[in-house]
C-alpha cells in the first residue's frame, strides 16, 4: 500500500492541540475512526464532551503544561526604522542567546548577572530557554541583519513562591541602547505577568547601573536602597 500523507496526520494532531489549548470547555474528544491514506485524512465520526470550564483569569489554567504564548508576539520599529519582533523565548533560541551574551561588554555582563562571566554554560542556556511558561517568562527582541536573525535584548521574570509576585531581569545589546528596546521588552513582560495574576514585579539593580535605574523610573518603579547591600537598589512596581 502507498504511504499515508504524513503532513495531513501532523496537521490533525496540531489542530487538536490548538483545540485543547484554546477551548477549556472541551473535556473529552474522541475521533473514531480517523482514516489516513496517500490522499489525506478524514474523520468518519467524532464525539466531543464539553462543560463549563472553571473560572480563572489566567489563560491556559486548565492545562498541566502551558503552551507557547504566541499571543505575546509583537512587531515594532526602532527610531531608525528597523523592524523588530518581540516574542517569548523558545528552546531553539539557545544559540541566539549565547551569541547575544557573548557580544555584551564586560560591564554589561556584570550589570546583568552581578558577577564576572564570559559566556553562558550549556546548563545555563537550558535553564534560560526551556521554560515552564506558567511560572516564568522570557521575551526577546530580534531583528534580521544581513539575512541573519540577531537578538537585541531580553527580559525575563520568575514567579516567587508566594504566587503573586515575581523577580525580573533585563538586558539590551550594547550596540542598540537608547532605542526604546528595554522599555518595549519590559512592557511586554509586565503584560505577561499581569495576565498570569502577578500583582508585584520586583528586582535588584546595581547602584552604578544608571541606565537601568533611569529606565525603571520611567516605567513607574519605586527605587529604594537595599537593606543587605548599599551597592544594590531594590526596584518594585505594582501591576
C-alpha positions in Angstrom: 0.0 0.0 0.0 1.2 3.6 -0.6 2.5 5.5 2.4 0.0 7.8 4.1 0.2 11.5 3.7 2.1 12.3 6.9 1.7 16.0 6.7 -2.1 15.6 6.9 -1.8 13.5 10.1 0.6 16.1 11.6 -1.9 18.8 10.8 -4.7 16.9 12.6 -2.6 16.5 15.7 -1.6 20.2 15.7 -5.2 21.3 15.3 -6.4 19.1 18.1 -3.6 20.5 20.2 -4.9 24.0 19.5 -8.4 23.0 20.5 -7.1 21.6 23.8 -5.3 24.9 24.5 -7.9 27.4 23.4 -11.1 25.7 24.3 -11.2 24.8 28.0 -14.8 23.8 27.6 -13.7 20.6 25.9 -13.4 17.8 28.4 -13.2 14.8 26.1 -12.6 14.3 22.4 -12.9 11.0 20.5 -12.3 10.8 16.8 -13.0 7.2 15.7 -12.2 6.2 13.1 -9.7 8.6 11.7 -8.8 7.3 8.3 -5.5 8.2 6.6 -4.1 7.3 3.2 -2.0 8.8 0.5 -4.6 11.4 -0.3 -5.0 12.8 3.2 -7.0 12.3 6.4 -10.8 12.1 7.0 -12.7 11.9 10.3 -15.6 9.5 9.9 -17.1 10.0 13.3 -16.3 12.2 16.3 -17.6 12.8 19.9 -16.9 15.8 22.0 -17.9 16.2 25.7 -18.0 19.8 26.9 -18.8 21.5 30.2 -18.5 24.9 31.7 -14.8 25.5 32.5 -13.6 26.6 35.9 -13.5 30.4 36.2 -9.9 31.7 36.2 -8.4 35.0 34.9 -5.2 33.1 34.0 -5.1 31.8 30.4 -4.4 28.1 30.0 -5.1 27.5 33.7 -6.9 24.3 32.6 -3.7 22.8 31.3 -0.9 21.0 33.2 1.7 22.4 30.8 1.2 25.9 29.3 1.7 26.1 25.5 4.0 28.6 23.8 2.4 32.1 24.5 2.1 33.2 20.9 -0.3 36.0 22.0 2.7 37.9 23.3 4.4 38.2 19.9 4.7 41.9 18.8 6.1 43.7 15.7 7.6 47.1 16.3 10.1 49.6 14.8 13.1 51.3 16.2 13.6 55.1 15.7 15.8 54.4 12.7 13.0 52.3 11.0 14.4 48.9 11.8 11.7 46.3 12.2 12.0 44.2 15.4 10.0 41.3 16.7 9.3 40.9 20.4 8.3 37.3 21.3 8.6 34.8 24.1 11.9 32.8 24.0 11.9 29.2 22.6 14.3 26.3 23.3 15.7 26.6 19.9 16.9 30.2 20.7 19.8 28.8 22.8 22.4 29.6 20.2 20.9 33.0 19.7 21.1 33.8 23.4 24.6 32.5 23.6 25.7 34.9 20.9 23.8 37.8 22.5 25.6 37.3 25.8 28.9 36.7 24.1 28.7 40.1 22.4 27.9 42.0 25.6 30.7 44.1 27.1 32.2 43.0 30.4 30.4 45.9 32.1 27.0 44.9 30.7 27.5 41.3 31.7 28.4 42.4 35.2 25.3 44.6 35.4 23.1 41.8 34.2 24.5 38.9 36.2 26.1 40.8 39.1 29.2 38.7 38.7 32.1 38.3 36.2 31.0 35.9 33.4 32.4 35.3 30.0 29.7 33.2 28.4 26.6 31.1 29.3 27.3 27.4 30.1 25.2 24.7 28.4 23.4 24.3 31.7 22.6 28.0 31.9 21.4 28.0 28.2 19.0 25.2 29.0 17.8 27.0 32.1 17.2 30.3 30.3 15.5 28.9 27.2 13.5 25.8 28.3 10.8 27.4 30.4 7.6 26.5 32.2 5.6 29.4 30.9 3.2 29.1 33.8 5.9 30.0 36.3 8.4 32.1 34.3 8.6 34.1 31.2 11.4 35.5 29.0 10.7 37.7 26.0 13.4 38.6 23.4 13.7 41.3 20.8 15.1 40.1 17.5 15.7 41.5 14.0 17.3 40.5 10.7 20.8 41.8 9.9 22.3 40.6 6.7 19.8 37.8 6.4 20.7 36.5 9.9 18.5 36.6 13.0 20.1 38.7 15.7 18.9 39.1 19.3 18.9 42.7 20.6 17.6 42.3 24.1 15.9 40.1 26.6 13.7 40.5 29.7 12.5 37.7 32.0 10.7 37.1 35.2 10.4 34.1 37.6 7.4 33.7 39.9 8.2 33.9 43.6 6.9 31.1 46.0 4.0 33.4 47.1 2.5 33.1 43.6 1.6 36.8 43.4 5.0 38.4 43.0 7.9 37.9 40.6 11.5 38.8 40.2 12.8 40.2 36.9 16.0 40.9 35.0 16.6 42.5 31.6 19.5 43.4 29.3 19.9 45.1 25.9 22.7 44.9 23.3 25.4 47.5 23.8 25.0 48.5 20.1 21.3 49.2 20.5 21.0 51.1 23.7 18.8 54.2 23.8 16.4 53.0 21.1 13.5 52.0 23.4 14.1 48.3 23.2 14.3 47.9 27.0 11.0 49.7 27.7 9.2 47.6 25.0 10.6 44.4 26.5 9.6 45.4 30.0 6.1 46.5 28.9 5.5 43.1 27.2 7.0 41.3 30.2 4.7 43.1 32.7 1.7 42.4 30.5 2.6 38.7 30.6 3.0 38.8 34.4 -0.3 40.7 34.8 -2.1 38.1 32.7 -0.8 35.4 35.0 -2.3 37.1 38.0 1.0 38.5 39.3 0.5 41.7 41.3 4.0 42.8 42.0 7.2 42.8 39.9 10.5 43.4 41.6 14.2 43.2 41.1 17.7 44.3 42.2 19.8 46.7 40.2 23.4 47.7 40.9 23.7 51.3 42.1 26.2 52.0 39.4 23.8 50.9 36.7 22.4 54.3 36.0 20.8 53.4 32.6 18.7 50.7 34.2 17.7 52.8 37.2 16.6 55.5 34.8 14.5 53.0 32.8 12.9 51.7 36.0 12.0 55.3 36.9 10.4 55.9 33.5 8.4 52.7 33.8 7.0 53.7 37.2 9.0 51.5 39.5 9.8 52.7 43.0 13.5 52.6 43.9 15.0 52.1 47.3 18.3 51.2 48.9 18.8 47.5 49.6 18.9 46.7 53.3 21.5 44.0 52.7 24.0 45.8 50.4 24.5 49.5 49.9 25.7 48.9 46.4 22.3 47.5 45.3 19.0 49.2 44.7 15.7 47.4 45.1 13.1 48.3 42.4 9.4 47.4 42.6 6.1 48.1 40.8 2.5 47.1 41.4 0.8 45.7 38.3 
